[in-house]
Amino acid sequence: MNVINIAGIMKDQKMTYKEYKDYRRFFEVEKCPICGKYTFSNGYICRICLWEADGVLEDDDEYSYANYCSINEYRRKYQEKMNKG
């Protein structure tokens, strides 16, 4: 069995290679479609703009039930908010 020590993430935590791959997949980061900052994927909410990455939208004009609007509409609202300062 391969055991990986991920020092600095969880002190003295050892896990198998499969557990490590699952851990990495869970904490993948991807670029937020609204603010452009890198944030957690897998249904997490962006800490910058609060967009919930539901992962089911096929196009930017499709309605997101998690966010109550489309990506384009949310992006427009976010830009307006940022411009107001």
N, C-alpha and C positions, 0 to 999 in steps of 0.2 A: 504494500500500500504506500503510495506517495503522500507525504505529509508536507505541507507548506506552512512556513511560519511567516505571518504577515505582520512583521514588527512595525510598530508605529500606528497601526490601525486599531488593533485590539491587542493589548499587551499580553504576551505569553499565550496567545490563542493559536492553536494549531488546527488545521483542517485538511481534509483530503482535497485532491485536485478537483473533484466534482463539486465539493462544497465551495471551493474557491471560485470556480466558474459560475456557480449559482449566485454567489455573493457579488461578483463583478457584474453579472447581468442585472441583478437587482439595483445596483448603484450606477448603472450606465448614465452618462450625461449626454444630453442632446441640446441643440440650439432651440430656444423658445421661438415659436413662430410669430410672437407678438413683439417682444422687446429685443430679441436677437442675442440675449445673454445665454450662457450655458447653464443648464439647470438639470435636475433629476428627471428621468423619464419614468415610465411605468405608472402612469396615472397620477403623478405628483403635481402639486400646484407650484408654479414658478414663484420664487420668493421675491422677484423684482416686480412683476406686473400682475400676479395672482391668476394668470391663465391656468386652467386645469387641463393638463395634457391627457385627454381621454383616449386618444389614439384611434378613433373610429372615423374621423373625417377624411373624405376622399378629395375634397376641393375646398378652397378658402372661402367660398360663398355658402357652403353647406352649414345648416343650423347645428350648433353644438348644444345638446340638452344639458351638459354639465356646466356650460358658461352662459346659457340663455341668449346666445347670439352667434353669428358666424365669426370666423377668424378675422375677416376683413372689417366687420363692424367693431369688434373688440379692439383691433389694431388702431382704427380711426379714433375710438374713444380714448384709448391709451395715449395716442399722440396729442390729442386735444388737452388731456390732463397734464401731460408733460410740458406742453407749450405754455400753459397757464402758470406753471411753476409752483 
